[in-house]
């Protein structure tokens, strides 16, 4: 009778079982194959956990609701307890904060303004700094902390938005599905292997990339599997596989992360020679961090040989990248032997190195002179080919020595000692580069091309917004991109340095570069001990607290404290006009470089002009003279008319073209002659007499007894107004029909008693003037008027002697008659 027993594994001694087992669930004997009395069977029955079953059954009996704040199901009976929990309150606080910020953002009316191209805005720190300080800001601790903080926010956002609806649900493991890469590997394993002879020449490959695919990065092979990259003035040594983005995988496969392809190890160089791979590895490398941007969100770091999506995060936060960069720099520096600038000698070490050059043999290091498949050799320093038997002779030539020894080699053309900055040939390179002339032209070259030194070995281009390493600044200025930006630059007004008496390009870094230059600092030091004797040229110049400037008290501006600046200012049109106006106001004239004051009758030099004008004596005499010359010209006009006709007519008060507001009749005939004497300077207080000249010069030859109006031929008894034909007894004003008995002014209705008083006063003054004085006055006025004739242009008259136009004002006409040019013309005639 057969029986089956179920025995738990805990009660069995599994050591009694045989080592063999049957995967097909066949019965395994307990003791031996011959023992048929007892058999042992191991079986497994999946039993559901009773606790989970009870819990799931219990949850189905409880009514739940969705808490949209926490995004989970909560039993309705315990909704109050859930809302008092820390989790719910935390999510609620987050929602309230977000709503408040959203409300403030909607209510804000801030619009974007035009950005400053010279400023840099960091989105992580939300700060603005100078664009030339961008790299320093990116390397600062605050910026790095801000980047880490943004990363934490992004991580929290992923958790907050991607959280499961019910975190209490049991997690069920899923069977791992084969990845596409695994399928590709399996397919590769089944393909037929292609064996290629490993004759890959990296130097020829780099030449193909350079000339065929236009690779701009300077790369050369320095050994087996090692490459040297020159970028931004730094030289790095990297692995060849890192340059190509090659990663060795398990199973004899290789992955190209640049092209996103997987292939067998034997097909590595076939893939590298492909046009697709060549196109991607020739993408320009941005800077010394050796990161090439294949696509906007897909960048390849050569140093780390990995794909990145964020340049700043990888460059700043990744410690492995910084370690790899230092390793690449140190690998090259450990092998590089730089000659001293104090003892500059030809670099012929490769001639004595057994590894690089052996006399009478063909072992030449590829970094200096390399062999190709032909009978010629290539010198990479001189970039020429020659026969193999001429290797040593070429290495001893001056051309090869110059191209290998000079640390300033990048300033010169390839095979000649021509300075690119000064555009001159130099025999002694060291002395030329150390000369002040070369340094000055070098600074000017940088300034003209908007290159500013931001560190000891870095420049910043103000037009390209790019950081340029040392030894690459001239190459940067030759690029088409820089030339295009320079052609579109429009400068504002240049900045003027009063110390150096020089104009500088008006941008902050250029001004700072000039102020920190040795020439500027030297001039500042010189000004502290400057000879200030030139200030005595004119007492209008006043010293200031700053020894570098003086102040012109006449123009009220600062002038550089040097002879050239002072001389330029004194000769400027603005200063001369103000100086001439000052002389006219104070009744002065210049005679043979000496200033003569007509008020005080005192001559003095230029440097005493302001001192004399500020003197109490001159001010007092000028005030008395102005008061004495305040003559009523309307009374003078009426007096002339009465004397010439022998009549004592009524007062013609408002004759055309005569201003009656300033000049009164003097009681002295000598003063009257003095006023009209052409040989005496007539000041501006009687400049209204120009109207008398204007009325008589339109038709020369008009007698003084004729009408003074613009209509010639009008008799004195006719109206002097612009309306001819008005009788003398009519009003002289513009309103015809007013009787002479009425007021002569523009305002009719003036009391007749005033007219009688004026008439009596005029008669009294006229009696004091004899006929000879009046006749002398008429003769001189006629002589003065006959010197000018009417011009085609309004407001100007033509001098008959000099044939030049003069403004129709008494002051300008008198100035012209008393001028040296007019007097010379008179002497010539």
Order of alpha helices (4+ residues) and beta strands (2+ residues): beta-beta-alpha-beta-beta-alpha-alpha-beta-beta-alpha-alpha-alpha-alpha-beta-beta-beta-alpha-beta-beta-beta-alpha-alpha-beta-beta-beta-alpha-alpha-alpha-beta-beta-beta-alpha-alpha-beta-beta-alpha-alpha-beta-beta-beta-alpha-alpha-beta-beta-alpha-alpha-beta-beta-beta-alpha-alpha-beta-beta-beta-alpha-alpha-alpha-alpha-alpha-alpha-alpha-beta-beta-beta-alpha-alpha
